[in-house]
Amino acid sequence: MKSNPRVETLSSKLFAEALKLIPGGVNSPVRAFRSVERTPLFIQRGKGSRLYDVDGNSYIDYVCTWGPSILGHAHPAIRKAVSKQLKNGLSFGAPHSLEIQMAAEIIKLYPSIGKIRMCNSGTEATMSCIRLARGFTQRDLIVKFEGCYHGHVDSLLVKAGSGALTFGQPDSAGVPADLAKLTLTLPFNDADAVKEILACHRNKIAAIIIEPIPANAGLYLPKPGYLELLRKITSEHGILLIFDEVMTGFRVAPGGAQELYGIKPDLTALGKIMGGGLPAGAFGGCSEIMDCLAPSGPVYQAGTLSGNPLALAAGLANIRQLLSSHGTNAYRLLEVRGKELQKGFKAAAKKHKIPIQFQRIGSMFCAYFIDQAVSNLADAKKSDIPRFVRFFKGMLERGVYLAPSQFEAGFISTAHSEKDIETTLRAAADSLASLKG
Ligand SMILES: *Cc1c(COP(=O)(O)O)cnc(C)c1O
């Protein structure tokens, strides 16, 4: 059941075909496996903690659809909810009651949210937060952080200029330099950098957008007091604080990172888990800000498929199952599995004398090949990438599907059993042993 990239597989044949028809062969870049120097697997099906490829191999999956599959693949509760909705139709382009149910569910879990608007992806959610923040504050500048990913929004595909106080530069072709100039990019976890930028531009900044727990450059945590500082100074200067909880929402706690750290942002972007594996996103905040959206207010935002009944049925089932009496233990269970994985990983790395920094919060984790704590992008970049690539390949050969990049987080689902973790740790020990020399 081992996959050997040198052997002609059905996956590699399909990829060759896809390359002719789809740019890079994929519909989202990281799926192409380029940073791990091989071609991707084509997946036939997923069930519980496992993915099955078209060549008949099975893998313990730690990508979990990049977050949404927190109950594992094809969970019966989600399949049931989707089947039920399917009988009533796929989309109406008109109001329906699942929208109210989803809004109520989110508002109950996120005290910072008084009203919520649904959309189709995390990107749409952050993009709309930016427009709304600009419309509400009547200011143009946005502050973001290096290593934080907020989807492929023009204003947010921006990297830092040459100095902390200079304006941003496009981080993708096709983003106008004039637009990128409106985004200022700072290092994460650096309180002084934030104070400095506010000293210069405070009356022009509409919003600070942040992943409260950055999980798109591996995984690192905010330093104690950092998010509190952001909350304090944004409030003082009439700047909106936007928490991008597309990844962390319902993942690190039912109420996301804001529940964990006890901080109320002005706007929150959600996605991933709230769609249960179907395309969905949402953004919300207090009524005063949210009522600036059309048709109540002057900020335009819309979507043909927004609040799609099938996606909301899947998302509601995902969230309700997570929170059900069986599910209250879901977060405890995820923590237990996370701990097992962390403990075993560290022990194996120590035994084989491979420097590893295993960072984790609940069911999100990242193993950097480095011997120091990682607290921002600059730290993360010091990881030994060639070593990661060899490790990744070793794990894949042994039936463990990790994110195909050092700069992505791993995810555990409630479907991952103790046995899955044991199997993973055996694979990790063997893969780490083979890295020596
Ligand atoms: C995935 C992600 C997004 C983008 O969501 P899409 O649904 O891929 O558009 C935005 N922000 C964060 C933090 C994410 O992890």
The ligand as an SDF file (V2000), in Angstrom:
LIG
                    3D

 15 15  0  0  0  0  0  0  0  0999 V2000
   -8.5830   29.6140    4.4930 C   0  0  0  0  0  0  0  0  0  0  0  0
   -8.4640   30.9730    5.0210 C   0  0  0  0  0  0  0  0  0  0  0  0
   -9.0020   32.0820    4.3500 C   0  0  0  0  0  0  0  0  0  0  0  0
   -9.5850   31.9840    2.9770 C   0  0  0  0  0  0  0  0  0  0  0  0
  -10.7240   31.1900    2.9240 O   0  0  0  0  0  0  0  0  0  0  0  0
  -11.1710   30.5870    1.5060 P   0  0  0  0  0  0  0  0  0  0  0  0
  -12.4450   29.8670    1.8320 O   0  0  0  0  0  0  0  0  0  0  0  0
  -10.0600   29.6900    1.0650 O   0  0  0  0  0  0  0  0  0  0  0  0
  -11.3820   31.7260    0.5940 O   0  0  0  0  0  0  0  0  0  0  0  0
   -8.9610   33.3100    4.9660 C   0  0  0  0  0  0  0  0  0  0  0  0
   -8.3990   33.4510    6.1710 N   0  0  0  0  0  0  0  0  0  0  0  0
   -7.8750   32.4150    6.8430 C   0  0  0  0  0  0  0  0  0  0  0  0
   -7.2890   32.6420    8.2000 C   0  0  0  0  0  0  0  0  0  0  0  0
   -7.8670   31.1470    6.2860 C   0  0  0  0  0  0  0  0  0  0  0  0
   -7.2910   30.1430    6.9470 O   0  0  0  0  0  0  0  0  0  0  0  0
  1  2  1  0
  2  3  1  0
  2 14  2  0
  3  4  1  0
  3 10  2  0
  4  5  1  0
  5  6  1  0
  6  7  2  0
  6  8  1  0
  6  9  1  0
 10 11  1  0
 11 12  2  0
 12 13  1  0
 12 14  1  0
 14 15  1  0
M  END
$$$$
